[in-house]
Amino acid sequence: MPASDSSPRGRRAVRPSGDDRELAILATAERLLAEKPLNAISVDDLARGAGISRPTFYFYFASKDAVLLTLLDRVVAEADAASREAFGHPATGIREGWRRVITAYYETFRAHRRLTLAGAEARSSNAEIRDLWAGVVETWVQRCAAAIDAERTRGAAPAGPDARDLAVVLTSTNERVLYGTFSGDGPALAESGVVDVLLEVWLRAIYGASPAD
């Protein structure tokens, strides 16, 4: 009985599925964004990195901005899931609960630092990216406002500015401070201390002081 050919030449190459190609484009984009800004990345770079032709790239995405939008959609969904879990998980104390919320944002966006910065820079010129970000931030503001109202209702936090207004300010503060930390753009906090500083700002804004627990 003749031996079977087990070398690669004896096997038919497996053609990547459409999903595989799309994932390869997305993975290439995030890898390249870790090395250079979006405006220095071409469609040819994305196609070549994904192992496909330029025409095939356009079968999956209309532009490199569309690739960025898809990546951002995934990251904000990841951040939203982390936020939802942080707000929904019982806390052992005030400080621990709010720290979990701030850390959820910080860790998600730090893990996708260059993509986060590219998205922030693209918002001014891309309406879809701007709308995506506005929608998810609105969700975070609503969660934060509901948590502030709950703390006031149970007597842990004093009355103060409208809970939604305060939530908008605190969420916007997180956004700008984390952007500065990740980009080094202008005065910025060190990564090692940014969560601690933001936590103190949130606690004093919500409770009028820094709770001990």
Contacts in CASP RR format, 6 or more apart in sequence:
PFRMAT RR
TARGET T0000
AUTHOR 0000-0000-0000
METHOD contacts of the structure
MODEL  1
MPASDSSPRGRRAVRPSGDDRELAILATAERLLAEKPLNAISVDDLARGA
GISRPTFYFYFASKDAVLLTLLDRVVAEADAASREAFGHPATGIREGWRR
VITAYYETFRAHRRLTLAGAEARSSNAEIRDLWAGVVETWVQRCAAAIDA
ERTRGAAPAGPDARDLAVVLTSTNERVLYGTFSGDGPALAESGVVDVLLE
VWLRAIYGASPAD
16 24 0 8 1.000
18 60 0 8 1.000
21 50 0 8 1.000
21 52 0 8 1.000
21 56 0 8 1.000
21 60 0 8 1.000
22 60 0 8 1.000
24 49 0 8 1.000
24 50 0 8 1.000
24 51 0 8 1.000
24 52 0 8 1.000
25 46 0 8 1.000
25 47 0 8 1.000
25 50 0 8 1.000
25 52 0 8 1.000
25 57 0 8 1.000
25 60 0 8 1.000
25 61 0 8 1.000
25 67 0 8 1.000
26 67 0 8 1.000
26 70 0 8 1.000
26 71 0 8 1.000
26 74 0 8 1.000
27 50 0 8 1.000
28 45 0 8 1.000
28 46 0 8 1.000
28 49 0 8 1.000
28 50 0 8 1.000
29 41 0 8 1.000
29 46 0 8 1.000
29 64 0 8 1.000
29 67 0 8 1.000
29 68 0 8 1.000
29 71 0 8 1.000
30 71 0 8 1.000
30 112 0 8 1.000
30 114 0 8 1.000
30 115 0 8 1.000
32 41 0 8 1.000
32 45 0 8 1.000
32 46 0 8 1.000
33 41 0 8 1.000
33 114 0 8 1.000
33 115 0 8 1.000
33 118 0 8 1.000
34 113 0 8 1.000
34 114 0 8 1.000
37 118 0 8 1.000
37 121 0 8 1.000
38 64 0 8 1.000
38 68 0 8 1.000
38 118 0 8 1.000
38 121 0 8 1.000
38 122 0 8 1.000
41 64 0 8 1.000
42 64 0 8 1.000
43 54 0 8 1.000
43 57 0 8 1.000
43 58 0 8 1.000
43 63 0 8 1.000
43 64 0 8 1.000
44 54 0 8 1.000
46 57 0 8 1.000
46 64 0 8 1.000
46 67 0 8 1.000
47 53 0 8 1.000
47 54 0 8 1.000
47 56 0 8 1.000
47 57 0 8 1.000
50 57 0 8 1.000
61 67 0 8 1.000
61 70 0 8 1.000
65 122 0 8 1.000
65 126 0 8 1.000
65 128 0 8 1.000
65 129 0 8 1.000
68 115 0 8 1.000
68 118 0 8 1.000
68 119 0 8 1.000
68 122 0 8 1.000
68 126 0 8 1.000
68 129 0 8 1.000
69 126 0 8 1.000
69 128 0 8 1.000
69 129 0 8 1.000
69 132 0 8 1.000
71 112 0 8 1.000
71 115 0 8 1.000
72 115 0 8 1.000
72 119 0 8 1.000
72 129 0 8 1.000
72 132 0 8 1.000
72 133 0 8 1.000
73 132 0 8 1.000
75 108 0 8 1.000
75 109 0 8 1.000
75 112 0 8 1.000
75 115 0 8 1.000
75 116 0 8 1.000
76 132 0 8 1.000
76 133 0 8 1.000
76 136 0 8 1.000
78 108 0 8 1.000
79 104 0 8 1.000
79 105 0 8 1.000
79 108 0 8 1.000
79 109 0 8 1.000
79 136 0 8 1.000
80 136 0 8 1.000
80 139 0 8 1.000
80 140 0 8 1.000
82 104 0 8 1.000
82 105 0 8 1.000
82 107 0 8 1.000
82 108 0 8 1.000
83 101 0 8 1.000
83 104 0 8 1.000
83 105 0 8 1.000
83 139 0 8 1.000
83 140 0 8 1.000
83 143 0 8 1.000
84 143 0 8 1.000
85 104 0 8 1.000
86 97 0 8 1.000
86 100 0 8 1.000
86 101 0 8 1.000
86 103 0 8 1.000
86 104 0 8 1.000
87 101 0 8 1.000
87 143 0 8 1.000
87 147 0 8 1.000
89 97 0 8 1.000
89 100 0 8 1.000
91 97 0 8 1.000
91 100 0 8 1.000
93 211 0 8 1.000
93 213 0 8 1.000
94 151 0 8 1.000
94 156 0 8 1.000
94 203 0 8 1.000
94 207 0 8 1.000
94 211 0 8 1.000
94 213 0 8 1.000
95 199 0 8 1.000
95 203 0 8 1.000
95 211 0 8 1.000
95 212 0 8 1.000
95 213 0 8 1.000
96 213 0 8 1.000
98 199 0 8 1.000
98 202 0 8 1.000
98 203 0 8 1.000
98 206 0 8 1.000
99 195 0 8 1.000
99 199 0 8 1.000
101 144 0 8 1.000
101 147 0 8 1.000
102 174 0 8 1.000
102 195 0 8 1.000
102 198 0 8 1.000
102 199 0 8 1.000
102 202 0 8 1.000
103 195 0 8 1.000
105 140 0 8 1.000
105 174 0 8 1.000
105 178 0 8 1.000
106 178 0 8 1.000
106 194 0 8 1.000
106 195 0 8 1.000
106 198 0 8 1.000
109 116 0 8 1.000
109 178 0 8 1.000
109 182 0 8 1.000
110 182 0 8 1.000
110 191 0 8 1.000
113 182 0 8 1.000
116 178 0 8 1.000
116 179 0 8 1.000
116 182 0 8 1.000
117 179 0 8 1.000
117 182 0 8 1.000
117 183 0 8 1.000
119 129 0 8 1.000
119 133 0 8 1.000
120 179 0 8 1.000
122 129 0 8 1.000
123 129 0 8 1.000
123 130 0 8 1.000
123 133 0 8 1.000
124 130 0 8 1.000
137 171 0 8 1.000
137 175 0 8 1.000
140 167 0 8 1.000
140 171 0 8 1.000
141 164 0 8 1.000
141 167 0 8 1.000
141 168 0 8 1.000
141 171 0 8 1.000
142 164 0 8 1.000
142 167 0 8 1.000
144 167 0 8 1.000
144 170 0 8 1.000
144 171 0 8 1.000
145 163 0 8 1.000
145 164 0 8 1.000
145 166 0 8 1.000
145 167 0 8 1.000
146 163 0 8 1.000
148 157 0 8 1.000
148 163 0 8 1.000
148 166 0 8 1.000
148 167 0 8 1.000
148 206 0 8 1.000
149 163 0 8 1.000
151 157 0 8 1.000
151 206 0 8 1.000
151 207 0 8 1.000
152 158 0 8 1.000
152 159 0 8 1.000
152 160 0 8 1.000
152 163 0 8 1.000
156 207 0 8 1.000
157 206 0 8 1.000
157 207 0 8 1.000
157 208 0 8 1.000
158 207 0 8 1.000
158 208 0 8 1.000
160 166 0 8 1.000
166 205 0 8 1.000
166 206 0 8 1.000
169 205 0 8 1.000
170 201 0 8 1.000
170 202 0 8 1.000
170 205 0 8 1.000
170 206 0 8 1.000
173 198 0 8 1.000
173 201 0 8 1.000
174 198 0 8 1.000
177 188 0 8 1.000
177 189 0 8 1.000
177 194 0 8 1.000
177 197 0 8 1.000
177 198 0 8 1.000
178 194 0 8 1.000
179 185 0 8 1.000
180 186 0 8 1.000
180 188 0 8 1.000
180 189 0 8 1.000
181 188 0 8 1.000
181 189 0 8 1.000
181 190 0 8 1.000
181 191 0 8 1.000
181 194 0 8 1.000
189 197 0 8 1.000
200 210 0 8 1.000
203 209 0 8 1.000
203 210 0 8 1.000
203 211 0 8 1.000
204 210 0 8 1.000
END
